[in-house]
Amino acid sequence: MQLPDLLEVLRRTPGTLDALLRDLGDDWTRLDEGEGTWNPREVVAHLLHAEQTNWWPRLHAILHGDGVFPPFDRHAHLSTHRDTPLNDLLDAFAVERACSLRTLEDHPLSTSTLERTGQHPEFGTVTAAQLLATWAAHDLDHLAQITRTLAGGLRDDVGPWRAYLRVLRGD
């Protein structure tokens, strides 16, 4: 995967979320997949939190620091953005992502730059290229989670068509 392709995914995520979730009622945005899972609103809060405290700070550590990743609490959004309305989260995420993309554009990433390494607290040595690919895959993973969760809200309503709807079968 080439960097421009990854940036296209990162660039499109805020609009995709907005088109899918803006102004949906709580009956949709508070759906989850069971205990310990996140609803679509919480996923957007997580994406916002990660945008603010994870991706760019870790890339910055690789490009300009000692390569040691700052800590990231994957669950902090559950308290920091608990009462923020979904539309406000969507707006804030779009602003943060645009800022991240501008910052990336201000740091030309050559092949040698993308090969630089950082130290992930769990995985050890990772490259800047791997971090960028993970950033895009993380977006896609959570988009899949949101659509799966929303579709799950219709599981009992689709009748026999459930047999044809992979998103409801879990395979």
Secondary structure as UniProt FT lines:
FT   HELIX           3..21
FT   TURN            22..23
FT   HELIX           26..29
FT   TURN            35..36
FT   HELIX           40..53
FT   HELIX           55..64
FT   TURN            74..76
FT   HELIX           77..80
FT   TURN            81..83
FT   HELIX           86..105
FT   HELIX           111..114
FT   STRAND          117..120
FT   TURN            121..123
FT   STRAND          124..127
FT   HELIX           128..152
FT   TURN            153..157
FT   HELIX           159..164
FT   HELIX           166..169
//
